[in-house]
Structures are given as C-alpha cells and as structure tokens.
Amino acid sequence: MAQTYMKGPMDPASLGPISEEKLAEAKNELKELKTKTGWKEPERSHMDDKEIKWRFGGPPDYTIANLAYLKGRTRIHDEGSLE
C-alpha cells in the first residue's frame, strides 16, 4: 500500500518513514511478545468494514502502535472488563 511513507520512525530521534525491514522486525517482535505473554492487540473491529473507503486503498498497519502499546503496558485488565 501507499502508506509506507506515512509510518513514523521507531526511534523518535530518527527522521523519515520506517523501512520495510524495520517494519518486518517490529512485526516479529510483536508476534514474539504476544506469544510469550498471551496478550492481545487492541481490537479494531471497524477495520474489516467493507463500506469504508480507505484513503490509500486499504486499512493502515498498526504494528508500530500495537508494539508500543504492549511494551508500555502497565496494567492487565480482566477479559470483558472496562479498562
């Protein structure tokens, strides 16, 4: 998708979009973290809505945001509870 240029850097000190290589590393790290901890990524049920017309042809990739969220997590709420 054309969104690669919109993804921010993993390190705030770096400039420019994230490379495909760094994105692949982040996806692997996210997968390992979820496997090790059993945590889940935030649910974004609207992403599968067929009526949405995405600006760049498809939904955005939340890998970087999800990785930052899970790495910075301080509380684990019970399934189904209000967070």
C-alpha positions as CSV (number, residue, x, y, z in Angstrom):
1,M,0.0,0.0,0.0
2,A,1.0,3.6,-0.4
3,Q,1.0,4.1,3.3
4,T,4.6,3.1,3.9
5,Y,5.8,6.7,3.6
6,M,3.3,7.7,6.4
7,K,4.7,5.4,9.1
8,G,6.7,7.1,11.7
9,P,10.1,6.1,12.8
10,M,10.6,3.6,15.7
11,D,13.1,5.9,17.3
12,P,11.9,9.4,17.8
13,A,15.5,10.7,17.1
14,S,15.4,9.3,13.6
15,L,13.8,11.1,10.7
16,G,11.8,9.8,7.8
17,P,9.5,6.8,7.3
18,I,10.1,3.4,8.7
19,S,11.8,0.9,6.2
20,E,10.1,-2.3,5.2
21,E,13.0,-4.1,7.0
22,K,12.3,-2.3,10.3
23,L,8.6,-2.9,9.9
24,A,9.3,-6.7,9.5
25,E,11.4,-6.6,12.6
26,A,8.6,-4.9,14.5
27,K,6.1,-7.5,13.3
28,N,8.4,-10.3,14.5
29,E,8.9,-8.6,17.9
30,L,5.2,-8.0,18.3
31,K,4.5,-11.7,17.4
32,E,7.1,-12.9,19.9
33,L,5.7,-10.6,22.7
34,K,2.2,-11.8,22.1
35,T,3.3,-15.5,22.1
36,K,5.4,-15.0,25.3
37,T,2.8,-13.1,27.3
38,G,-0.5,-14.2,25.8
39,W,-1.5,-10.5,25.4
40,K,-3.8,-9.4,22.6
41,E,-3.6,-6.4,20.3
42,P,-6.3,-3.8,20.7
43,E,-9.5,-4.7,18.8
44,R,-10.3,-2.5,15.8
45,S,-13.5,-4.2,14.5
46,H,-14.1,-1.4,12.0
47,M,-11.1,-2.3,10.0
48,D,-13.0,-5.1,8.3
49,D,-15.9,-3.0,7.3
50,K,-16.4,-3.3,3.5
51,E,-18.2,0.1,3.3
52,I,-15.1,2.0,4.4
53,K,-13.2,3.7,1.5
54,W,-9.6,3.8,2.7
55,R,-7.5,6.8,1.5
56,F,-4.6,4.6,0.4
57,G,-6.6,1.6,-0.8
58,G,-6.6,-0.4,2.4
59,P,-6.6,-0.2,6.2
60,P,-3.5,1.2,7.9
61,D,-0.9,-1.1,9.5
62,Y,-1.0,-0.6,13.3
63,T,2.1,-2.8,14.0
64,I,4.2,0.1,15.4
65,A,1.4,1.4,17.6
66,N,0.4,-2.0,18.9
67,L,4.1,-2.8,19.7
68,A,4.5,0.4,21.6
69,Y,1.2,-0.2,23.4
70,L,2.1,-3.7,24.6
71,K,5.6,-2.8,25.5
72,G,4.4,0.2,27.6
73,R,1.5,-1.6,29.2
74,T,1.3,-1.2,33.0
75,R,-2.0,-3.0,33.8
76,I,-3.7,-6.1,32.5
77,H,-7.5,-5.9,32.9
78,D,-9.7,-9.0,33.1
79,E,-11.2,-10.1,29.8
80,G,-14.6,-8.3,29.3
81,S,-14.0,-5.7,32.0
82,L,-14.0,-2.0,31.4
83,E,-10.4,-0.8,31.1
